[in-house]
Amino acid sequence: MPPATQTELARRLGLSRSTIAAALNPNSTVKLRKTTVDLILREAAEIGYRPNLHAQLIRGGRSGTIGIFHYGGLSQVAAERAWHAARAIQKAGYRLLSVDLSWSPGGARAGCEVMLDAKVEGVIVAGLNDPASVSELAEIQKNRIPLITLSGNSLKGVPHVRGDAKTAMHHLAKHLIRLGRRRLILLAHHSEILQSGSYLWAFAERRKGFATALAEAGGKVVETFSSRRGNHIQGKIVTSSLISDPFDPYAVGRQLMEDILEDSVLPDAVLCGNDEWAFGAMAACSAAGIGIPERIAITGYDNNSFGQYLEVPLTTIAQPSQLMAEYAVERLIGTLSTPKRRALAGVKLFPCQLVIRKSCGAS
């Protein structure tokens, strides 16, 4: 059976071909009555009409498609970013083309080809954490397709939207110090420099916030903890690489915590760069008989929903994923109608929320 066409729709409804085309084009400037548009859309759905995108592009039309590259694998916060961005794109009347690069190492080149073949009008890069992807994504820029990065790493000359990790970690460290914690450890990823010249992820900002809170309280970052007790505030930064097993994101935190527990001087608090590491760290403490938060407070980052259901609920930091994603989509779509805005890069920071639960010892 041949596919339904706009000509068939026009015949069935007794309307002109131009009226049908205007109703089915979300970017049309033709003004139609809502009742007419609704009638056409219902009939189109009834007969299974699908637009011929290839024909539209040949005629020089727009694809009406926005692409999302996203990373993060099983991470809940990564899924939230992509989900909210996808919803915002579709709500704005655009088609969605989503490519998950978490499961295809080095697959950015193929993903770019898919985007270019589909004639996407703009691209959101969510949670960029792969240095190898940077040069591949340059193909999108070469074709003058507007980009915006959402969380993760930024790209040179591209608008960047993310949570204010520095301020969030600063507030969390200050909170722990106020609770009487005097030896604090920050577990963070290595600071890798990308080809764009910027840091991988926002862990550099986490370090800055951590160090600033210590300094304001009269403490400092040290290589090893002093055994001297009292009100002497010290902080250590322990780093590791990104997870090697995408199906066990907790192993890194568990291993790091096991190493920490072998030291002669234990910390009072461990601030993990993400919730998954915090879950692993809590498991290591449980296995060693270390009480949380009685002996060591443990905190996370990203507000994974699982954290509230633990025997000792996890204190963490929540990013406004929906607000960030919707802002990124709105700004990207704005560049499509106002090309001059494409040159306006810069960083848009969103405040994060401290979520206080039992694992920090506050409740």
C-alpha positions in Angstrom: 0.0 0.0 0.0 1.6 3.4 -1.0 2.2 5.9 1.8 -0.4 8.6 2.4 0.3 12.0 0.8 -0.7 15.6 1.4 -2.5 15.4 -1.9 -4.7 12.6 -0.6 -5.3 14.6 2.6 -6.4 17.6 0.6 -8.8 15.4 -1.5 -10.3 13.7 1.6 -10.9 17.0 3.4 -11.8 19.1 0.4 -9.0 21.6 1.3 -6.3 23.1 -0.8 -2.8 21.5 -1.0 -1.3 24.7 0.4 -3.6 24.7 3.4 -2.6 21.1 4.2 1.1 21.9 3.9 0.8 24.9 6.2 -1.0 22.9 8.9 1.6 20.1 8.8 4.6 22.5 8.9 5.3 23.6 12.5 7.5 26.4 11.2 4.8 27.7 8.7 4.0 31.5 8.9 0.6 30.9 7.3 -2.2 31.7 9.8 -4.9 29.0 10.0 -7.8 28.5 12.3 -7.1 26.1 15.2 -10.2 24.1 14.2 -8.8 23.6 10.7 -5.3 22.6 12.0 -6.9 20.1 14.4 -9.0 18.6 11.7 -6.0 18.1 9.4 -3.8 16.7 12.1 -6.6 14.2 13.1 -7.1 13.1 9.6 -3.3 12.8 9.0 -3.0 10.5 12.0 -6.0 8.5 10.9 -4.6 7.7 7.5 -1.0 7.3 8.8 0.5 10.3 7.0 4.2 10.9 7.5 6.1 13.8 6.0 8.6 13.2 3.3 11.7 14.7 4.9 13.9 14.0 1.9 11.6 15.8 -0.4 11.4 18.8 1.9 15.2 19.1 2.0 15.4 18.8 -1.8 13.0 21.8 -2.0 15.3 23.7 0.2 13.1 23.4 3.3 14.2 23.1 6.9 14.4 19.6 8.5 12.8 20.8 11.7 15.1 18.5 13.6 17.4 19.1 16.6 20.0 16.6 17.6 21.2 15.6 21.1 24.6 13.9 21.7 24.6 12.6 25.2 27.1 10.7 27.5 26.8 9.2 30.9 25.7 5.6 30.4 23.6 4.4 33.4 24.1 7.7 35.3 20.7 9.0 36.5 21.7 12.6 36.2 22.9 12.1 32.6 19.5 10.4 31.7 17.7 13.3 33.3 19.6 15.9 31.3 18.8 14.1 28.0 15.2 13.4 28.9 14.4 16.9 29.8 16.2 18.3 26.7 14.3 15.8 24.5 11.0 16.9 26.0 11.7 20.5 25.5 12.8 20.0 21.9 9.6 18.1 21.1 7.4 20.6 23.0 8.9 23.4 20.8 7.6 21.6 17.7 10.9 20.1 16.5 11.8 16.5 15.7 14.4 14.8 17.9 17.5 12.9 16.8 19.3 11.4 19.8 22.7 9.7 19.7 24.0 8.1 23.0 27.8 8.0 22.7 28.2 6.2 26.1 28.1 2.8 24.4 30.2 3.5 21.3 33.8 4.6 22.2 35.1 6.7 19.4 31.7 6.7 17.8 31.4 10.5 17.7 32.4 10.5 14.0 29.6 8.2 13.0 27.2 10.2 15.2 28.2 13.4 13.4 27.6 11.8 10.1 24.1 10.8 11.1 23.4 14.4 12.3 24.7 15.9 9.1 22.8 13.5 6.9 19.6 14.4 8.8 20.3 18.1 8.2 19.8 18.9 11.9 19.3 22.6 12.5 21.1 22.6 15.9 22.8 20.2 18.3 22.9 19.9 22.1 26.0 18.1 23.5 25.0 16.9 27.0 27.6 15.7 29.5 30.7 15.7 27.2 33.3 13.6 29.0 35.3 12.0 26.1 38.4 14.0 25.0 38.4 12.1 21.7 35.0 13.5 20.8 36.1 17.1 20.7 37.8 17.0 17.3 34.9 15.0 15.9 32.3 17.5 17.1 34.2 20.1 15.2 32.6 18.7 12.0 29.3 20.1 13.3 30.8 23.5 13.8 32.4 23.4 10.3 29.0 23.0 8.8 27.8 26.1 10.7 25.3 24.2 12.7 24.7 25.9 16.1 25.8 24.0 19.2 25.3 24.3 22.9 26.9 22.2 25.6 24.8 21.1 28.6 26.8 20.2 31.7 30.0 18.1 31.2 32.8 19.8 29.4 32.5 23.0 27.3 33.7 23.5 23.7 35.5 26.6 22.5 33.3 29.3 21.2 30.1 27.4 22.2 27.6 28.5 24.8 27.8 26.3 27.9 25.1 25.6 30.5 25.8 23.8 33.8 25.3 23.7 37.6 27.4 26.0 39.8 29.6 23.1 41.2 32.1 25.4 42.9 29.5 27.2 45.0 27.7 23.9 45.7 30.8 22.1 47.0 31.7 25.2 49.0 28.4 25.2 50.8 28.6 21.4 51.4 32.1 21.6 52.9 31.1 24.6 55.1 28.1 22.6 56.3 30.3 19.7 57.4 32.8 21.9 59.1 29.9 23.6 61.0 28.9 20.1 62.2 32.3 19.6 63.7 34.1 17.7 61.0 37.8 18.6 61.0 39.4 16.1 58.6 37.7 16.2 55.2 38.5 14.3 52.0 37.2 15.2 48.6 37.0 12.3 46.1 37.2 13.7 42.6 38.2 12.8 39.1 41.5 13.6 37.6 41.8 17.0 35.9 42.3 16.1 32.3 42.8 18.9 29.8 40.8 18.6 26.6 41.8 19.8 23.2 39.4 22.7 23.7 41.7 23.9 26.5 39.2 23.4 29.3 38.9 20.9 32.1 37.2 17.5 31.9 33.8 17.8 33.7 33.4 20.3 36.5 35.6 18.6 39.1 38.1 21.5 39.0 35.2 23.6 40.2 34.5 21.1 43.0 38.1 21.4 44.1 38.0 25.1 44.2 34.8 25.2 46.3 36.3 22.6 48.7 39.6 24.5 49.2 37.8 27.8 49.6 35.6 26.5 52.4 38.6 25.1 54.2 40.5 28.4 53.9 37.5 30.4 55.2 37.4 28.2 58.3 41.2 28.6 58.9 42.1 25.3 57.4 44.0 24.2 54.3 44.5 21.3 51.8 47.3 19.0 52.9 49.1 15.9 51.5 48.6 13.8 54.7 46.5 14.3 57.8 48.2 15.4 61.0 47.4 13.2 64.0 47.0 16.3 66.2 43.5 16.7 67.5 41.6 19.8 68.4 40.1 22.4 66.1 42.8 22.1 63.4 40.9 21.8 60.0 42.6 19.8 57.2 41.5 18.7 53.8 42.8 16.2 51.3 41.9 15.6 47.7 42.0 12.0 46.4 41.6 11.6 42.6 40.8 8.7 40.3 40.0 8.2 36.6 36.5 7.8 35.2 34.9 4.4 35.7 36.3 1.5 33.7 33.2 -0.7 34.1 30.1 1.1 32.9 27.9 -1.5 34.7 29.6 -1.0 38.1 29.9 2.7 38.7 30.2 2.1 42.5 33.5 0.1 42.4 35.7 3.2 42.2 34.2 4.7 45.3 34.5 1.4 47.2 38.1 1.0 46.2 39.1 4.5 47.1 37.4 4.2 50.5 39.1 0.9 51.2 42.4 2.6 50.6 41.5 5.5 52.8 40.5 3.2 55.7 44.1 1.7 55.6 45.6 5.1 56.7 46.6 5.5 60.3 44.6 8.8 60.5 41.0 8.5 59.3 38.9 11.4 58.0 35.8 12.7 59.7 34.0 13.3 56.4 34.3 12.1 52.8 32.8 14.3 50.0 32.3 12.2 46.9 32.3 13.7 43.4 29.1 11.8 42.5 26.5 9.7 44.3 27.7 6.4 42.7 31.1 6.8 44.4 29.4 7.6 47.6 27.4 4.4 47.5 30.6 2.5 47.0 32.3 4.3 49.8 29.4 3.6 52.2 29.6 -0.1 51.3 33.3 -0.1 52.1 32.7 1.5 55.5 29.9 -1.0 56.3 32.2 -3.9 55.5 34.8 -2.5 57.8 32.4 -1.8 60.6 32.8 2.0 60.3 29.7 3.8 61.5 28.1 6.4 59.2 27.8 9.2 60.2 29.0 8.5 63.7 32.6 7.9 62.7 32.7 9.2 59.1 30.2 11.4 57.3 29.8 10.6 53.6 28.2 12.8 51.0 27.5 12.6 47.3 26.7 14.8 44.3 23.8 14.6 41.8 20.9 13.5 44.0 20.4 10.0 42.6 17.0 8.9 43.8 18.4 5.7 45.2 20.2 7.7 47.9 17.1 8.5 49.9 16.2 4.8 50.3 19.5 3.7 51.9 19.5 2.6 55.6 21.5 5.8 56.1 20.1 8.2 53.5 22.7 10.1 51.6 23.4 13.8 51.9 24.0 15.1 48.4 23.8 18.0 45.9 20.9 18.3 43.5 21.4 20.0 40.1 18.4 21.7 38.4 18.5 19.3 35.4 15.1 20.3 34.0 15.8 24.1 34.2 19.2 23.7 32.7 18.0 21.5 29.8 15.0 23.8 29.1 17.3 26.8 29.1 19.7 25.1 26.7 17.0 24.2 24.3 15.4 27.7 24.4 18.8 29.3 23.8 19.6 27.0 20.9 16.3 27.5 19.2 16.8 31.3 19.6 19.9 31.1 17.5 18.0 29.4 14.7 15.8 32.4 14.2 18.5 35.0 15.0 21.7 33.8 13.4 23.8 36.6 14.8 23.2 35.2 18.3 25.3 32.2 17.4 28.5 34.0 18.2 27.4 34.7 21.8 29.1 32.0 23.8 29.9 32.2 27.5 28.8 30.1 30.5 25.4 30.1 32.2 25.6 28.8 35.7 22.5 27.5 37.6 22.5 27.3 41.4 22.4 23.8 42.9 20.6 22.7 46.1 22.1 21.0 49.2 20.0 18.0 50.1 20.6 17.3 53.8 20.1 13.7 55.0 21.4 11.4 57.7 24.8 10.5 56.2 26.3 13.9 57.2 25.2 13.6 60.8 22.8 16.5 60.7 19.6 14.5 61.3 
